[in-house]
Amino acid sequence: MKHAGGYAGKVAALFDEIPQQLAKHDRKFRIGALGKDARTRDYEDAIFWLSDAMIANMCFNTTDPNVGLRLNKENARMKCYMADTGLLISHAFDENGLVSEDIYRRILFDRLEVNLGMIVENMVAQMLTAAGKKLYFYTKASAKDKDQRMEIDFLLAKRQMTNRHNISPIEVKSSKRYTLSSLQKFRARFAEQTDALYVLHPADLKEADGIIYLPLYMTPLL
């Protein structure tokens, strides 16, 4: 608040909203939740400040999962992750102004009904950012064609670009039981652009059906 200057109020509003927005199924941040007349353009400086201050990691939708993800990013469609997952938990469970050690213990030992998907996806965003990656995701909505609907958590581009197969889609799973419909649709729809397909999950390393499954702790090795 001290350093955010004239837009400290908007920075605080964005910051306070992060856990609630991440708890949603699609994790996308809706500026409209900040007020009836809130618009992305009105909060651009606050969004940049949170990112530049390394308080939040911004992940932007790209309309074309191909070479030059940045060229096709949508500034109005983003996910806003906390740069520190421990602080995300503190922020989400601070009803009494102080998070007890018991809360952390219960989460670690899976003894608390909590949205683990939110926490795990935030961890992956934090690890990718720490490894020097820019964060992008891909989403496609279609009311008429279910085969077109998909949501890919993260996209990574190869270091050395080639004519084809430059983008790797990443799906993040917080449990050992899940489906991969979006990943399968992505592979079918963007076969020419797709490089390796990754699933980050709380289980062992394996490869099956052309998909590489990695334990979550291996995320920095991507």
N, C-alpha and C positions, 0 to 999 in steps of 0.2 A: 504493500500500500504506500510505503514511503517513497519508493523509487518509480512507481508507475505514472507519476505526473498527473496530467489533466484527465486521463482516462482510468484512474484507479478504480472508480465505481464499476466500470464495465469489466475490468480485469477481475475484480472480486466476484462479480456476478457469474462470469464464465467459470472461474475456479470452483465456486461453490456448486456449480451444476454438473461438474465432471462425473462424480460417482453415479448420480442418478441417470445420466445419459448412457454411461457404459453398462448399466444394469439392464438396459433394453436388449431385446433379442438381436437387433442388427447393429447395435453400438453407435450408429451414426448420431452426430451431434446436431440437434435441431435448435437453431438460433431462436425460432419462434417461441421456444419454451421460456425464454428470458423476458418476454413481454409481448403484448398483443401487436405492437407496432415495431418489434425488433426486426432488423434486417442485417444480413451478413455485412454489407458495406459499412454499416454503422459500427461494427465490432472488429473490423479488419486490423486496426491498430492494436486493440487489446489482444487479439489472437496472435499477432506477430510478437507482441511483448512477452506473452506467456511462453511462446516457443523460444524466443531469443534468450530469455532469462533461464532457459532449461528447467522450467517448472512443469511444462507439458510437452508431449511429443505429438505433433499433428500428423495425421495420416489422411491423404487426399485421394478422392476417387479419380481414376483416369478413365476416360471414355473409350480409349483404344489401347488394349494391353499389348503394345508393340514397342519397337525402338523409340525412345524419346517419351518416356512416361510423363515427364514434366511438361511436355508440349501440350498434352491432352488432359491436364489435371483440371478438376472442377473445384474452384475455391469455395463454392457454396455448399459442397458436399464433402464433409470431412468427419473423421473420428478424432476425438481429443483424449489422448491417454495421459495419465500422470507419469512424469519422468521417473518417479520412484514408487515402486509398488507398495512398499511399506507405508509410505505416506498416503497412498490411495486407501489402504485399509483403515488407517487412522482417520482419514477424512470421512470415510463412509460410516464409521461406527463411533463417531464422537458425540453422541447425543448428550452425554454428561460433561462434555468439554475435555475428557481424558479417557483414552482407550486403555483398559486394563490388560495386564499380561495374559489374563485368562482368555480374552478374545483371540489373541494371536495363537495361543496354545490350542484352542479348540479348532481354529482354522487349519493349523498345521497337521493335526491328528484327525481331521475330517469329522469333527464332532459338533459342527455347527451348520445349520441350514443356511447356506450362503451361496450366492451366485459365483461359483468357481470359474465359470466361463469368462466372466468379467476380469477376474484376478489373473487367470492364466494368460489371456490375450494381452493384458497390460504388461505382464512379464515379458512376453515375446516381443512386444513393441519396444520395451526398454532394452532388451538384449540386442535387437537389430540396430537400434539407434546407437548404442554403445559401440557396435562394430562398424559404425560409419555409414550405415544404410539410410537412405531416404525412404519414408514410409508411404506406400501407395496401396490402394485396394481397388477391387473391381466389383461393381454391382450392376445387375441388369434386372429391371422390373418389366413384367409383361402380364397384363390382365387377361390376355387372350391365349397366349401360348406358354404353357408351363415348362416346355423344354427350353425356352429362352431365359427363364428366371434363374438367376444364380447370384451367389454372394461369395466372393473369394476374399479371405481375410487380409492377405498381403501378397504383393508382387515384387519379385526381384529380377533385375536385369543382369545379364552376364557382363563380366568385366571386359571381355573382348567380343565385340559385336561381329556377327556374321550375317550372311544373307537371310538365314532362317533360324528358327529355334533359339530365340534370345531371351524369352521371358519365362520365369519359373513361378507358377502359382503355389501359394502356401495355405493350407488349411490348419487351423489350430483347434485341438480337441482337449477338453479338460477331463474327460472320462475315457474308459476303455471300451465303451459301447457307443458307436456312432455310425452315421452313414456318410457317404461321400458323393452325393448326387451333384452338388455344385462343381466339384472337381472333375467329375466325369463329363458334365456338360461343357465345361471350359475346354477340356481336351478335345472334344468333338468339334466344338465351334471354332477354336483357334489352333488347330493342329499345326499350321505352318509357323505360328509364332512361338509355340510352346517348347520349352527346353525340358528340364526335369520337373516332375510333379512331387511335391513334398507334403507330408502330413506330420505335424509336430504333436506328439501325444505322450501320455504318462505310461508308456510301455517301452518294450525293447526295440532295438534297431532291426529292421527287416526290409525286404523289397518284394513286392508282389504286384502282378498285373501292371508293371511299368511305373509303379508308384513307390517312392522311397519314404519309409516311415522312420522318423527319428525321435528318440526320447527328447523331452523338452530341453534338457540341459545341453544338448548339442546345437541349439539354435545359433550360438555365436560362430559356429564352424561353417555356416552356410556362406 
